[in-house]
C-alpha cells in the first residue's frame, strides 16, 4: 500500500489517495500531535494524564512540505522547523481521519 497522490486540500487538511483506492484525510493538528519522532513521543508520554495549556509555536501546524522516505514513509516538514517525524504508510493509515476510518474505529 502506497500513496498515489498527496494534496493539501484545505489549509488544515491533507488528502492522501492510496493505490488500493482509499482516500485518506488527515487534519494537520492531529498529524502534528501524533508525530512519531522520539522527542514528540517522549513529550506526549511525559504529559500522560496531565492537563496543561498547549504551548503554540508560530508555524507549528503549517505544513511546508511532504517528502517521500524510500518506499515506506513520508517526512513532514512543519512551519516551525520541526522535521524529524517519519510517518510510515502503515501509521498514516492507522491514524486516518476520513469518514470510513472513523466509522470503523467507532465500531
N, C-alpha and C positions, 0 to 999 in steps of 0.2 A: 504494500500500500504506500503510494507516494502522491504528493501534491502535483496536480497538473496546472493549477492556476492559483495565485495568491494575490489578493487585491484588497486594499483598504477601501471599504465601501462607504463608510461614514467616518467622520473624524475620530470616532471612538470604537470602531468595529473593523475586524479583519475577517475576510471571507477566504476560506481555503477550499478549493474544489479538488477532490481526490480521484485517483484513477479507477476506483470502484463505483464512481457516480455520486458519492456522498458530498454534500455541500455543507461544510462546517462553518460555524460562526463563532468568533471569539471577541469578547469585549476586552479592550486594551487594558483596562484597570484589572481585570481578572488575570490576564496573561502576566502582568507585572507582579501582581500579588502572589501568584504561584510560580514565580521564576525559579527554575530548578538549580540555579547555581549554589555553590556551597555557602556563600555568605548570606544569601537570602533565606536558604533553608535554616541555617543556624539562627538567624534573626527571628524567623517565624516560630521555631521551636522554643526559643527563649521567652517568647511572649505568650506561649500557650496558656490560656485561662486568665490572662491579664488583660483587662480592658484599658486601653490607653488611646489618647488622641493621636491620630496619624500625623506624621511629620511630612508635609508636602514639599517636594523639591521642584523648582521650575523645570519643566520638560519631563518629569517623571513618567507621565502617561502618554507622551508624544512619541510615536513610533517613527524613527528616522529611516530605518532600512531593515530589510529582511534578507539575510544571506544564507544560501544553502551550505550545509556542512556535510560533505561527502554525499552519500545517497541514503542518509538515515535521519537527518535533523535540520533544523533551522536555527540560526543565531539572530536574535532580535537586538537591534541597536536602538536605545532609547535616547530621548532628547536631553537627559541629564548626564549622558555619557556612559551609562551602565550598559555593558555588552558581554558579560560573562555567562549568561544563561544560554545553554544549549537545549533547545526544545526538540526532543526526538519525535518522530512522526507518531509513534505509539502514544506518547504522552499527550501530544496535541489532540489525538482522537479521544483520549480519556477525559480531557477537560473541555471538550467541545460543548458549546452552549446553544447549539441550534435547537429548534423546537423538538425534533425527533429524539435527539440525545437527552434533552431534559426530561422528556416524557418517559424514556426508558429508565432514567435514573430514579424517577418517582415511583415506578412500579415495584 
